[in-house]
Amino acid sequence: MTIAIRRASTHDAQAIARVRIDCWRTTYRGMIPDAYLDAMDVDASTALWNRVLSASPNTTSVFVADDDGVVVGFGAGNMLEEPRYALDAELSAVYVRRDRQRIGIGRRLVDAVASAQRDHGAHGLIVWVIAANKGARAFYEELRGALLVEQPFEWDGMPLVEAGYGFPDIDALIRACETCASGDGPPRPASSTPKGSGEAAMPRAWGGSNNPDGEMVH
Ligand SMILES: CC(C)(COP(=O)(O)OP(=O)(O)OC[C@H]1O[C@@H](n2cnc3c(N)ncnc32)[C@H](O)[C@@H]1OP(=O)(O)O)[C@@H](O)C(=O)NCCC(=O)NCCS
């Protein structure tokens, strides 16, 4: 099996949309309203990703994990207009199809996105997750992300909690991506997840404040 991480093109828009919808349905069931998950539409999402991927050169980066011609994951990042928590870039999406999780694709995607954002001048990254998304939280904590905040927000009438993780040193994040699977990285903080909040974390990036349509492209 050869899985390549490569930059996405407009030809990948539909595959990205499919992976995203698939991941939302397998990850967020029970966290966000079923009605929303069931109504997610590949064509609409494809159109959005087409727009993202055909935009003029900008400081957004999108990478896909290509498994012998099949897109099984993707990651995206962008520079922030205003730094948040002193972080100047955002990891806006990282999704790996369930049947390809836990084989290192996620960290390779984050590595690619972080490196691309560093090339755009980024010093640090922020990522938002639904607090109940334990798997993603463990992933970011494995990469030595620091929990910045947990806060409630409401979406589609459903009260949720989001958690923000920060990677203030983008070089350290890139190193962590390259070493975490081998277990030879520096020691991690004891625990960055406060007791009692170990449940929910969901991506705030998914809330899509940078998307004028209000549709979540992440
Ligand atoms: C979170 C996600 C992107 C991680 O990608 P991945 O390819 O599965 O992760 P990797 O194989 O690179 O994992 C690297 C390390 O992170 C940690 N990790 C990753 N997923 C984990 C999980 N579900 N539970 C605990 N630890 C996890 C592990 O330490 C793992 O190393 P190991 O497998 O050798 O133990 C992927 O599982 C995914 O797409 N999940 C569903 C969508 C989602 O939640 N996206 C994030 C939105 S904010």
The ligand as an SDF file (V2000), in Angstrom:
LIG
                    3D

 48 50  0  0  0  0  0  0  0  0999 V2000
   -8.0740   12.5570   14.2830 C   0  0  0  0  0  0  0  0  0  0  0  0
   -7.4980   11.9850   12.9710 C   0  0  0  0  0  0  0  0  0  0  0  0
   -7.3200   13.1020   11.9670 C   0  0  0  0  0  0  0  0  0  0  0  0
   -6.1290   11.3710   13.2900 C   0  0  0  0  0  0  0  0  0  0  0  0
   -5.5980   10.8450   12.1020 O   0  0  0  0  0  0  0  0  0  0  0  0
   -4.9600    9.3660   12.0750 P   0  0  0  0  0  0  0  0  0  0  0  0
   -4.3690    9.1530   10.7520 O   0  0  0  0  0  0  0  0  0  0  0  0
   -5.9690    8.3890   12.5480 O   0  0  0  0  0  0  0  0  0  0  0  0
   -3.8480    9.5330   13.2040 O   0  0  0  0  0  0  0  0  0  0  0  0
   -2.3360    8.9910   13.2220 P   0  0  0  0  0  0  0  0  0  0  0  0
   -2.3250    7.5610   12.7950 O   0  0  0  0  0  0  0  0  0  0  0  0
   -1.4580    9.9310   12.5060 O   0  0  0  0  0  0  0  0  0  0  0  0
   -2.0990    9.0550   14.7880 O   0  0  0  0  0  0  0  0  0  0  0  0
   -0.9480    9.5870   15.3800 C   0  0  0  0  0  0  0  0  0  0  0  0
   -1.0720    9.4020   16.8650 C   0  0  0  0  0  0  0  0  0  0  0  0
   -2.1430   10.2230   17.3980 O   0  0  0  0  0  0  0  0  0  0  0  0
   -2.7970    9.5000   18.4610 C   0  0  0  0  0  0  0  0  0  0  0  0
   -4.1700    9.2020   18.0450 N   0  0  0  0  0  0  0  0  0  0  0  0
   -4.7160    9.3490   16.8240 C   0  0  0  0  0  0  0  0  0  0  0  0
   -6.0160    9.0120   16.8380 N   0  0  0  0  0  0  0  0  0  0  0  0
   -6.2870    8.6140   18.1040 C   0  0  0  0  0  0  0  0  0  0  0  0
   -7.4560    8.1210   18.7530 C   0  0  0  0  0  0  0  0  0  0  0  0
   -8.6180    7.9870   18.1000 N   0  0  0  0  0  0  0  0  0  0  0  0
   -7.3850    7.8120   20.0620 N   0  0  0  0  0  0  0  0  0  0  0  0
   -6.2310    7.9440   20.7420 C   0  0  0  0  0  0  0  0  0  0  0  0
   -5.0760    8.3980   20.1880 N   0  0  0  0  0  0  0  0  0  0  0  0
   -5.1150    8.7380   18.8780 C   0  0  0  0  0  0  0  0  0  0  0  0
   -2.0200    8.2140   18.6540 C   0  0  0  0  0  0  0  0  0  0  0  0
   -0.9990    8.4570   19.6140 O   0  0  0  0  0  0  0  0  0  0  0  0
   -1.4330    7.9980   17.2750 C   0  0  0  0  0  0  0  0  0  0  0  0
   -0.2800    7.1780   17.2950 O   0  0  0  0  0  0  0  0  0  0  0  0
   -0.4550    5.5650   17.4040 P   0  0  0  0  0  0  0  0  0  0  0  0
   -1.5370    5.1630   16.4590 O   0  0  0  0  0  0  0  0  0  0  0  0
    0.9110    5.0720   17.0120 O   0  0  0  0  0  0  0  0  0  0  0  0
   -0.8260    5.2960   18.8180 O   0  0  0  0  0  0  0  0  0  0  0  0
   -8.3960   10.8750   12.3800 C   0  0  0  0  0  0  0  0  0  0  0  0
   -8.5780    9.8610   13.3340 O   0  0  0  0  0  0  0  0  0  0  0  0
   -9.7470   11.3640   11.9170 C   0  0  0  0  0  0  0  0  0  0  0  0
   -9.8960   11.7790   10.7810 O   0  0  0  0  0  0  0  0  0  0  0  0
  -10.7650   11.3140   12.8010 N   0  0  0  0  0  0  0  0  0  0  0  0
  -12.1280   11.6570   12.4200 C   0  0  0  0  0  0  0  0  0  0  0  0
  -12.2870   13.1110   12.0140 C   0  0  0  0  0  0  0  0  0  0  0  0
  -11.7690   14.0850   13.0470 C   0  0  0  0  0  0  0  0  0  0  0  0
  -12.0830   13.9860   14.2390 O   0  0  0  0  0  0  0  0  0  0  0  0
  -10.9680   15.0520   12.5670 N   0  0  0  0  0  0  0  0  0  0  0  0
  -10.4390   16.0920   13.4090 C   0  0  0  0  0  0  0  0  0  0  0  0
  -11.4150   17.2240   13.4810 C   0  0  0  0  0  0  0  0  0  0  0  0
  -10.8580   18.5120   14.5710 S   0  0  0  0  0  0  0  0  0  0  0  0
  1  2  1  0
  2  3  1  0
  2  4  1  0
  2 36  1  0
  4  5  1  0
  5  6  1  0
  6  7  2  0
  6  8  1  0
  6  9  1  0
  9 10  1  0
 10 11  2  0
 10 12  1  0
 10 13  1  0
 13 14  1  0
 14 15  1  0
 15 16  1  0
 15 30  1  0
 16 17  1  0
 17 18  1  0
 17 28  1  0
 18 19  1  0
 18 27  1  0
 19 20  2  0
 20 21  1  0
 21 22  1  0
 21 27  2  0
 22 23  1  0
 22 24  2  0
 24 25  1  0
 25 26  2  0
 26 27  1  0
 28 29  1  0
 28 30  1  0
 30 31  1  0
 31 32  1  0
 32 33  2  0
 32 34  1  0
 32 35  1  0
 36 37  1  0
 36 38  1  0
 38 39  2  0
 38 40  1  0
 40 41  1  0
 41 42  1  0
 42 43  1  0
 43 44  2  0
 43 45  1  0
 45 46  1  0
 46 47  1  0
 47 48  1  0
M  END
$$$$
